[in-house]
Amino acid sequence: MDMKTIVQFNISQEDGTYTADGINVPIVTEGATFEELQENIRDAVALYFEGSDPSSLGFIAAPSILTNFEVSRPLYAGRA
């Protein structure tokens, strides 16, 4: 079995709140600022792996965290 090396999140912003939805982990967290969200993601990932062997969850011992920020349509609509 191939071990995952990255924990992935999609990030969106709505009504002044940033939300991170795990793509390959069952984690959802949010923050009032992007900096707060980053800290919350780190904490949530640490809690997800706490007390577990990462390999039992399909991950290497110390996976990286990758985030993708979704740009909402009104921010880019009408731009060439």
N, C-alpha and C positions, 0 to 999 in steps of 0.2 A: 504494500500500500504506500503510495506517495504521501509524504507529509506536507502539509501546507506551511509555507514560510511567511505568509502575510495574513494579518487580520484586516479585513476590508470594511470600510464604511462609506455610505453615501451621506453627504451633508446637504441639508437644505435650510433655508431661512424663511420664516413666515411670521408676521406680526411681531418682529423684533426678537424672536427666539430662534436659536440655531438648534437643529435636531440632527443627530447622527443615528442612522439605521444600519445595523450590521448586515453585511452581504453574506458572509460565510460564518457568522456567529449569531446566536439569538440575543443580541444586545441592542438596546435603544437607550439613548441618553440625550440630554439637552443642556443648553447653557444660554445665559443672557448675552454673553459676548463670545467671540470666536476663541479667545484665550481661555475662558471658563469651560467652553465645550472641550477644548483639547485636554484640559486637566480631568474633566469628567470621563472622557474616553479612556484615558490612561487608568483611572481608578476602576472603571467598569471592566476593562480587560483584565486588570489584576484580580478583581473579584471573580471573574469568570474562570480564571485558571487556578484560583486559590484552592489548595487542598487536593488538586488533581494533577495527574501526570499529563502534561500537554499532549504526549503521544496518544493517550487514551481518547483525546478529543480530536485527533487527527493533525496535530501541529508539532513543529519542531520545538525544542526547548525554549527558545527565545524568539518568537516571531516578530517581525516588524509590523507596524501599524500604518496602513495606507488609507488616506481619505480622498474622496472625490467630492468636489463642491458643485452642486447643481445650481446653475444660473437660471433664474426664473424668466419666463418669456418677456415680461414687461421691461426687464433690464437690457435686453438686446434687440427687441422688436424694432424694426424700422432701420436698423443699422446695416450698411452695406459691407 
